[in-house]
């Protein structure tokens, strides 16, 4: 019985010493607006589509207008965001899509400029 007890501690250290440490995910997702094209004229409700990918997983994409979040998000591919322009004045707007991965990393798309006309 003493021999069995002596084998337990070395086995315990063997399992403890083999634990894998995982590095935190620091890879940012990618995101590209695919439609509409920059310098387009839009009105009413505009469908903004984009592609986003990540080495682990994309959590969501979010629409930003002139540097302010609209609160419009999509968490399923293909990504499509509906921008309701009826509460905005006519004029030029800078649009970006921000992509979030499941580790908290974010990336902004290249901006596009859309002109709102009623």
TIGUTOR-362103 format. One record per residue: residue in one letter; z, y, x of N, C-alpha, C, O in turn. Coordinates in steps of 0.001 Angstrom, whole numbers, padded with zeros to 6 digits, always signed. Each point is the difference from the previous one (the first is absolute). Layout:
// residues N
AZYXZYXZYXZYX ...
// end
This chain:
// residues 118
X+000000-001192+000817+000000+001192-000817+000000+001259+000863-000626+000993-000373 X+001297-001006+001491+000001+001158+000878-001396+000279+000539-000348+001164+000198 X-000455-002181+000043-001343+000197+000509-000860+000737-001021-000806+000847+000382 X+000952-001140-001639-000746+000677-001054+000382+001475-000067-000868+000858-000158 X+002143-000560+000277+000454+001387-000054-000521+000798+001187-000268+001195-000127 X+000125-001828+001253-000502+000688+001170-001481+000332-000129-000457+000956+000627 X-000303-001697-001405-001427+000257-000175-000276+001126-000994-001064+000617+000059 X+001972-000342-000945-000226+001018-001027-000138+001400+000594-000953+000700-000342 X+001857-000263+001212-000154+001363+000542-001328+000231+000721-000604+001050-000224 X+000105-001952+001072-001292+000276+000638-001147+000091-001013-000907+000811+000183 X+000925-001610-001229-001042+000077-001017+000066+001335-000743-001034+000592-000308 X+002231-000126+000024+000175+001286-000668-000613+001123+000823-000711+000844-000545 X+000973-000819+001842-000552+001032+000870-001517-000118+000119-000691+001005+000165 X+000176-002222-000247-001432-000209+000052-000676+000679-001185-001017+000672+000172 X+001567-000837-001367-000583+000619-001182+000176+001518+000004-000921+000723-000381 X+002057-000238+000794+000253+001430+000047-000901+000669+001040-000494+001103-000233 X+000282-001741+001348-000805+000568+001064-001488+000013-000301-000751+000695+000684 X+000299-001443-001686-001437-000084-000308-000416+000895-001155-001151-000064-000433 X+002036+000884-000073-000364+000881-001108-001094+000965+000449+000054+000568+001091 X-001038-000401-001955-001087+000933+000312+000390+001408-000423+000572+000209-001070 X-000886+000734+001914+000197+001391-000381-001363+000547-000404-000993-000227+000692 X+000943+000938-001800-001264+000558-000460-000038+001488+000309+000968+000729-000214 X-002092-000314+000712-000199+001416+000299-000269+000735-001306-000642-000554-000892 X+001115+001780+000761-000302+000763-001214-001497+000314-000084-000669+000190+001016 X+000170-000141-002237-001406+000325-000234-000182+001504+000161+000528+000782-000791 X-001273-000378+001812-000260+001417+000227-001481+000332-000152-000417+001131+000252 X-000375-002119-000663-001434+000219-000176-000228+000694-001341+000394-000503-001052 X-001039+001670+001115-000254+000771-001212-001198-000584-000749-000909-000559+000613 X+000911+000691-001941-001156-000462-000760-001201+000926+000243+000145+001084+000566 X-001303-001519-000992-001189+000853+000047-000381+000329-001436+000267-000772-000920 X-000893+001928+000744-000443+000385-001346-001204+000923+000118-000030+000902+000837 X-000960-001142-001692-001223+000797-000034-000395+000249-001451-000086-000936-000795 X-000153+002196+000454-000508+000327-001338-001475-000381-000044-000778+000396+000868 X+000399-001171-001888-001387-000443-000128-000771+000767-001066-001229+000061+000045 X+001939+000523-001001-000661+000763-001051+001022+000908-000659+001147-000408-000185 X-001529+001631-000176-001303+000650+000160-000192+000481+001441+000928-000038+000808 X-002108+000478-000513-000318+000529+001320+000557+001418+000133+000110+000727-000988 X+000237-000345+002202+000475+001350+000247-001065+001003-000419-001195-000281+000088 X+001630+001445-000541-000852+001100-000471-000642-000289-001350-000965+000664-000376 X+001489-001652-000364-000479-000269-001354+000632+000975-000980+001082+000534+000248 X-001768-000307-001362+000534+000793-001096+000484-000975-001061-000715-000929-000375 X+001940+001147-000107+000624-000931-000944+000576+000759-001183+000142+001222+000038 X+000190-001967-001096+000676+000577-001160+000707-001115-000770-000210-001186+000256 X+001054+001599-001206+000745-000929-000854+000852-000976+000810+000834+000424+000800 X-001037-001726-001002+000749-001023+000729-000916-000598+001057-001077-000510-000309 X+001518+000579+001558-000804-000449+001137+000593-001299+000535+001196-000079+000282 X-002037-000930-000147+000425-001264+000586-000212+000071+001508-001129+000140+000470 X+002218-000239+000281-000062+000038+001461+000271-001418+000493+001079-000552-000220 X-002066-000023+000884+000145-001362+000493+000145+000009+001512-000509+000891+000681 X+001209-001892-000167+000218-000092+001441+000166-001449+000418+000234-000888-000820 X-000360+000681+002112+000287-001298+000607+001203+000188+000909+000080+000979+000742 X+000858-001924-000803+001164+000048+000866+000341-001411+000451-000101-000954-000771 X+000510+000833+002040+000407-001308+000517+001133+000188+000999+000257+001103+000483 X+000413-002217-000188+001129+000024+000918+000122-001376+000646-000479-000993-000547 X+001121+000941+001713+000174-001280+000680+000966-000919-000741-000045-001216+000187 X+000934+001786-001041+000916-000810-000797-000394+000089-001470-000516-000967-000558 X+000751+002115-000074-000347+000158-001411+000097+001467-000406+000919+000703+000421 X-001855-000245-001228+000038+001344-000568+000899-000036-001229-000166-000847-000878 X+001116+001773+000825+000883+000086-001167-000673+000776-001126-000009-000437-001151 X-000567+001615+001503-000643+000844-001007-000811+001075+000690+000136+000226+001202 X-000982+000436-001979-000680+001214+000432+000370+001093-000994+000283-000273-001166 X-000288+001535+001655+000451+001122-000823-000935+001184+000177-000438+000290+001113 X+000131+000394-002210-000896+001155+000003+000771+001286+000275+001025+000274-000624 X-001545+000516+001581+000563+001309+000341-001077+001058-000177-001146-000197+000404 X+001516+001314-001005-000917+001119-000220+000607+001244+000628+001118+000395-000329 X-001876+000224+001248+000465+001199+000711+001388-000194+000611+000838+000901-000046 X-000601-002091+000621+001254-000268+000694+001174-000343-000887+001131-000082+000479 X-001376-000122-001778+001076-000302-000944-000298-001336-000684-001114-000237-000468 X+002120-000624+000419-000176-001281-000681-000210+000226-001489+000696+000803-000622 X-001656-001516+000059-000230+000065-001447+000855-001026-000735+000134+000058-001222 X+000444-000996+001969+000761-001076-000619-000885-001136-000491+000499-000991-000533 X-001815+001130+000710-000946-001031-000429-000114-001031+001124-000363+000333+001128 X+000679-001590-001452-000042-001070+000995-000746-001211-000549-000208-000129-001206 X-000183-000743+002109-000579-001291-000357+000491-001006+001024+000006+000274+001200 X+000406-001447-001683+000501-001013+000920-000813-001287-000013+000453-001037+000486 X-001655+001112-001045-000871-001175-000049-001412+000341+000421-000542+001036-000386 X-000058-001922+001191-001406+000168+000370-000873-000399-001176+000388-000890-000755 X-001522+001490+000567-000510+001179+000712+000789+001234-000440+000356+000142-001170 X-000095+000737+002118+000842+001159-000266-000795+001107-000679-001058+000411+000476 X+001593+000063-001602-000634+001068-000761+001089+000903-000561+000966-000472-000600 X-001131+001773+000802+000993+000984-000425-000669+000995-000946-001037+000572+000336 X+001612-000365-001497-000566+000907-000996+000660+001371+000123+001193+000157-000263 X-002003+000846+000674+000492+001370+000134-000394+000772-001251-001179+000269-000229 X+002179+000086-000581-000227+000775-001211-000023+001477+000388+001045+000591+000273 X-002235+000001-000249-000162+001372+000479+000228+001048-001089-000085+001197+000273 X+000375-001631-001501+000093+000954-001108+001149+000987+000156+000007+001030-000674 X+000953-001306+001532+001117+000938+000209-000204+000863+001241+000892+000756+000384 X-002056-000866+000242-000313+000773+001207-001025+001080-000328-000818-000165-000905 X+000867+001278+001647-000994+001057-000142-001277-000401+000720+000011-000843+000897 X-001117+001464-001308-001251-000211+000721+000187+000432+001447+000757+000926+000292 X-001453-001606+000607+000098+000367+001408-000157-001205+000892-000378-001086-000442 X+000677+001300+001711-000157-001020+001023+001353-000645+000302+001008+000696+000126 X-000986-002027-000011+001235-000741+000247-000196-001004+001137-001047-000638+000116 X+002074+000516+000713-000007-000986+001079+000734-001240-000486+001143+000073-000450 X-001815-001206+000547+000517-001271-000498+000232-000943+001176-000855-000141+000874 X+002018-000501-000864+000239-001105+000931+000615-001147-000794+000557+000196-001080 X-000672-001387+001637+000711-001157-000529+000939-000476+001098-000416-000205+001140 X+001669+000035-001489+000998-000504+000948+000229-001481-000300+000227-000394-001145 X-000292-000410+002201+000238-001439-000127+001371-000338+000573+000377+000493+001064 X+000362-001335-001776+001323-000452+000408-000049-001510+000216-000511-000728-000852 X+001039+000247+001984+000099-001447+000153+001414-000449-000370+000877+000831-000236 X-000662-002126+000187+001283-000539-000450+001124+000205+001011+001158-000289-000301 X-001483+000784+001493+001027+000282+001017+000360+001480+000066+000804+000404+000840 X-001397+000413-001722+000312+001426-000016-000912+000869+000839+000218+001208+000095 X-001244-001801+000522-000965+000792+000763-000991+000653-000964-000354-000583-001024 X-000092+001800+001360-000970+000695-000846-001147+000546+000834+000134+000248+001198 X-001260-000071-001866-001172+000624+000605-000709+000801-001073-000075-000423-001154 X-000446+001585+001534-000796+000816-000908-001474-000192+000301-000402-000150+001154 X-000399+000156-002214-001444-000066+000168-000506+001310+000586+000719+000999+000022 X-001942-001009+000446-000657+001253+000345-000135+000796-001301-000321-000582-001036 X+000553+001873+001062-000085+000784-001236-001434+000158-000487-000948+000028+000785 X+000819+000073-002095-001275+000386-000598+000249+001263-000803+001121+000256-000440 X-002163+000527+000251+000088+001217-000789-000790-000196-001288-001172-000375+000030 X+001821+000632-001157-000668-000095-001302+000090+001347-000690+001022+000682+000069 X-002109-000306-000737-000030+001251-000748+000124-000323-001473-000802-000746-000562 X+001826+001322-000054+000258-000222-001416-000735+001077-000806+000175+001200+000212 X-000998-001679-001137-000765+000910-000849+000063-000507-001431-000164-001195-000248 X+000396+002087-000677+000096-000403-001423-001275+000284-000733-000098-000272-001196 
// end
